[in-house]
Amino acid sequence: MKFGEMPDGSEVSRHRIEGGGLVAHVLSFGAAVQELTLSGHEAPLTLGFEDLASYLVDDSYFGAIVGRCANRIGQGQFKIDGTAYQVDRNFEGRHHLHGGSEGAGRRNWIVESVAQDRITLRLDLADGEMGYPGNMTARCTYACLDGGVLDVRLEAKTEAPTVCNFAHHSYWNLDGGPTTRDHVMQINADSMTDVDYDFIPTGQSRDVTGTRYDFRVERPIHDEVFIDNNLCLSDERQALRRIGSLRSLKSGVSMEIRSTEPGLQVYDGFKLAPASRGLGGRVYEANAGIALEPQLWPDAINQEGFPNAILRPGETYSQQTQFSFSKGNAL
């Protein structure tokens, strides 16, 4: 169904898929999961907006696929095979974030196919867009699988060497409360990327022991003031494996995360303050949802020893992430 129109007049569509006790509404804008619900639980599990106008003016990337390079690139600069590139500096006026001001999360994707339980969308990115080299074609497939699983698959191919690192950017709230203060989290990460005051990696990783990012044992999220960093799961992509979980003590809803990716960006939404009302007329405030974004490590293109971020012709970028939901007893 029609959800709205982009400034250029192209139609943004909204599609419903369901299976395994999940119902997802997916937008062509940003290939975004607008809303996700679980049978037996009344409130949406994600943050989102009721209208396209709100998405167009907001920069929170609710439910979107961000790229062609998720997260930050220091100074928006990098080299590939000795050639220097300058990409859009859309973060603090100095750095690059989530593919730029007109990256994948801000584009209207093409819907290639829709079935009852799945949808595939495609985005064609031109050589030079946001400063990136190479014509690229990206695809995103969402599927609602048995057992309450939202399966997210991302693929991309390029005609020239380029940076490639996509991520799904939903904000999760598993009880419908004003914040995620009643949530507990566990992440299988012994280390984190060390960053400067602009959240740009220094090139080092450090032990999470004694830091706000130590979630190896399940604990409340908001024991800390704010959270926004990459947790290092591995040095490279791996076979699909469990990387962590999120659980609401208030509702009893839990979410297990499985992914192929070597990093997990954790952002607790401490800066959230959208001007528009969200789903169901909710006013989203700081910490209304937490973003858990499997991806490469930030600024990997510029950091020796970080996971490879270059995609070359003939190769296929492939990511799989699964969010599995269940409902237990509330405390």
Secondary structure as GFF3:
##gff-version 3
##sequence-region A 1 331
A	DSSP	beta_strand	2	5	.	.	.	ID=ss1
A	DSSP	beta_strand	11	19	.	.	.	ID=ss2
A	DSSP	beta_strand	22	27	.	.	.	ID=ss3
A	DSSP	beta_strand	33	38	.	.	.	ID=ss4
A	DSSP	alpha_helix	52	57	.	.	.	ID=ss5
A	DSSP	beta_strand	64	66	.	.	.	ID=ss6
A	DSSP	beta_strand	72	73	.	.	.	ID=ss7
A	DSSP	three_ten_helix	74	76	.	.	.	ID=ss8
A	DSSP	beta_strand	77	80	.	.	.	ID=ss9
A	DSSP	beta_strand	83	86	.	.	.	ID=ss10
A	DSSP	beta_strand	96	97	.	.	.	ID=ss11
A	DSSP	three_ten_helix	104	106	.	.	.	ID=ss12
A	DSSP	beta_strand	110	114	.	.	.	ID=ss13
A	DSSP	beta_strand	118	125	.	.	.	ID=ss14
A	DSSP	three_ten_helix	129	131	.	.	.	ID=ss15
A	DSSP	beta_strand	136	145	.	.	.	ID=ss16
A	DSSP	beta_strand	149	158	.	.	.	ID=ss17
A	DSSP	beta_strand	162	163	.	.	.	ID=ss18
A	DSSP	beta_strand	167	169	.	.	.	ID=ss19
A	DSSP	beta_strand	171	172	.	.	.	ID=ss20
A	DSSP	beta_strand	183	187	.	.	.	ID=ss21
A	DSSP	beta_strand	191	195	.	.	.	ID=ss22
A	DSSP	beta_strand	201	207	.	.	.	ID=ss23
A	DSSP	beta_strand	219	220	.	.	.	ID=ss24
A	DSSP	three_ten_helix	221	223	.	.	.	ID=ss25
A	DSSP	beta_strand	228	232	.	.	.	ID=ss26
A	DSSP	beta_strand	241	248	.	.	.	ID=ss27
A	DSSP	beta_strand	253	259	.	.	.	ID=ss28
A	DSSP	beta_strand	263	267	.	.	.	ID=ss29
A	DSSP	three_ten_helix	279	281	.	.	.	ID=ss30
A	DSSP	beta_strand	290	295	.	.	.	ID=ss31
A	DSSP	three_ten_helix	300	302	.	.	.	ID=ss32
A	DSSP	beta_strand	310	311	.	.	.	ID=ss33
A	DSSP	beta_strand	317	327	.	.	.	ID=ss34
###
